[in-house]
Every structure is written in structure tokens, then in C-alpha cells.
Amino acid sequence: MLPLAHRLVDSNPPDPAIRAEWLNAAIRGLQLAAGEAALLDATDAGTFFAEVARKIPAATNASERVVLRGVLFEFASHGGATLHTRLHVADGGTCSFVGAAYLETCFANRATSPQAALADWAQAFFGEFARVHPPMLASQVARAIQLRYRETFTTAALARHFDTTPARLRLAFRRQFGMSIGAYQRAVRIFRALEQVRIDKIDAVALEVGYKSKKNFYRAFRQLTGMTPSQLRQLSNTNPVCLRMCAAFRHVCDGRHCE
């Protein structure tokens, strides 16, 4: 049987009524959200996905609703699976949690809007996810960095705060996130800067996300995005290069290349 997203699209094929500007805005928003989700700790995931649902531009006709439902289904499927897989890379254990059932239940209900389906899925999926998966050491550290990314953390200080040793913390974090604590913090900072750098002064953005040196900000930005802040500013919001860059950034964070 075809995946649910394909069945939804095939059951009601899109027509030319789909607005290009709406589709570009929705895809770009989801690309950026996917990048942030790659760095997300599961503790905050339910709230995050519900917020994504709230911000997605509304569909105005049946064809747009079909497309949006399929796109949000794939977004939820990938996001939930990524978080779950990343968690068990660290412990290598088996798990009884089956997240696919929540996708079928929430997205198959055509009486709800696509955004409502995503919000309902986030509440159901991550509510059960949290019950089955108590927070691990690396997840707690990642959440602290997400909340206080402007600050500079040392592994020793984090180890003291979480009552462990630096060696154990380094190993646990790399196993779960595939990168060092310092690399993770750089990725979080640069992702926070992606939107700001398009409209604000680069020096101000660098300071806002925790860089006292513009040179260090430029180096980290180029390493993670493949372009300088100035080059990004020259791209329009819907430029295909910009969308590919956002997708590439997601894979950098997700694919363990942040060192």
C-alpha cells in the first residue's frame, strides 16, 4: 500500500489553483523548522511541532489542503523518526514505542485541518514518547544549551552541573547527537542567526547569538551553511539556493558533520 501522504494526494489530485507564493512560503517554513528540529531535544518537541502548525500559512482551497496535509504528514513522520532514532543510537537498546500509529490516526481524519492534524499528532506522539523515554543525560545537556545558547559552556562546568564526569558526558553526548558539545552549541547559535542575519546588521546578530568576535561568527556560519552571512542576505526568501541551503544545514546537523 502507498504511504498515507501519497494516498491523500492521489485521492484528490492538486489543480492549478495552488498559489505559488503560498507553496514557497510553506516549504521554506518547513525547511527551517526541519533544521531546528534536527537540534531539538525531545522534551521540547511537542511544543515545537505545535508551534510549527500554528505558523504554517493557511490553505485556502481543497487542492492546497491536500498538498499541505501530505507535506505535514511527511514532516511529522521524519521529525518523529529522527528524534526516536537519535535517542536509541545512544543506548543501542530495543524499544516498544511505535510512533507510526499516531500519524495514521491524526492525519487520516479529514474533518480536521492539516495544521490541526499536525498539532494533534504532536500532542499524542510526544506525550507517549515522554512517558516511554525518561530524559537521558545528553538530552538534558542539549536542552540546557538550547535555552542558554548565548552563554559559553565548558564540558567540565556542565559535568559538575549534571553531577557526572567530563569523560562520561563527552561520550554520552557524542553517542546521542553525533557531535561534540561545542559543535552542538555552534550549530544552535548559527541556526538562531539564519533568519536574523537577513534583516539585521551582521555585527549585531553575531553578538545576539553569543559571538563576541565577528571573525569567529563568519567562520562558524560559513562552515555550517556553505556561504557567508552577506551571501545569504543577497538571496530572496523563496530562492531555490536558499531553500537548498536550509535543507543542507538540516543534514549537517542531522548527519554528524558539525565538527
C-alpha positions, -999 to +999 in steps of 0.1 A: +000+000+000+012+035-008+022+058+022-006+079+036+007+111+021+007+095-014-029+081-009-041+116+002-026+133-029-037+106-053-073+106-039-077+143-048-050+155-074-038+191-070-050+216-096-036+249-109-054+267-080-024+261-058-007+295-052+030+295-059+037+321-032+018+301-006+036+269-016+070+286-014+062+301+020+050+268+034+080+249+021+105+274+033+089+275+068+091+237+070+127+236+057+137+260+085+117+241+110+133+208+099+167+223+106+157+234+140+141+200+147+174+183+140+189+201+170+158+197+192+156+178+225+126+156+228+115+174+260+106+205+239+095+187+208+057+186+214+056+224+219+078+230+189+058+210+165+025+226+177+041+260+171+051+250+136+015+240+130+003+274+141+028+293+119+022+275+086+003+297+061-033+286+058-045+267+028-074+284+010-088+257-012-092+219-014-061+214-036-039+233-012-053+214+018-045+181+001-009+192-006-004+206+029-018+175+046+007+154+027+036+177+033+029+180+070+025+142+073+060+137+059+073+165+081+059+148+112+070+114+101+106+124+095+108+146+126+094+119+150+115+092+135+147+113+137+143+121+173+134+085+182+163+070+162+188+095+177+178+086+212+184+049+207+218+054+189+230+063+224+218+032+242+215+007+214+185-009+231+152-021+218+120+000+223+083-008+224+073+026+213+055+026+179+050+061+166+035+054+132+001+047+147-003+083+158+004+095+122-024+073+108-049+083+135-043+121+133-037+127+096-064+103+083-092+124+099-102+147+070-126+166+093-096+185+108-074+210+090-038+199+081-024+222+108-048+208+134-037+173+124+000+182+130-008+197+164-029+167+174-001+144+163+025+164+183+004+162+215-003+125+212+031+113+198+053+133+222+031+127+252+035+090+249+072+094+238+080+112+271+063+085+291+083+057+275+116+077+273+127+094+305+152+122+298+188+110+293+219+128+303+228+141+268+192+152+263+193+173+295+225+189+284+212+197+249+181+213+264+203+235+287+223+246+257+191+253+236+178+275+264+211+293+271+229+292+238+243+327+241+264+316+270+297+297+267+298+263+284+327+241+292+323+204+294+337+205+329+312+230+341+283+211+325+296+178+341+296+194+375+261+208+370+247+174+359+267+155+385+288+134+362+323+133+349+336+152+318+346+119+301+312+103+306+294+134+294+315+137+263+309+101+254+271+102+261+266+134+241+286+122+211+267+089+211+233+106+211+240+137+189+269+125+168+290+156+176+308+173+205+291+197+229+310+227+214+299+217+179+263+214+190+264+248+206+278+264+174+251+247+153+224+260+176+238+296+175+241+297+137+206+283+132+193+310+155+211+335+133+197+323+100+166+345+100+181+375+118+211+378+095+188+385+066+173+417+081+197+429+109+232+441+109+256+412+109+277+426+139+245+428+160+234+393+150+268+379+160+265+395+194+229+384+198+237+347+193+267+347+216+297+356+194+320+384+206+342+381+175+327+388+141+355+367+126+345+337+146+309+342+137+317+343+100+339+312+102+312+292+120+284+305+097+303+295+065+313+261+079+277+252+087+258+268+058+284+269+030+281+306+025+288+339+043+261+360+060+265+386+033+259+360+006+228+347+023+214+383+026+215+385-012+191+356-017+154+361-017+132+342+008+120+318-019+153+314-039+159+277-045+195+282-034+182+295+000+159+265+003+186+241-005+209+258+020+183+254+047+179+217+038+217+213+037+220+228+071+195+203+084+215+175+071+247+190+085+232+189+119+214+156+113+243+139+095+271+145+121+292+169+102+293+198+127+328+193+139 
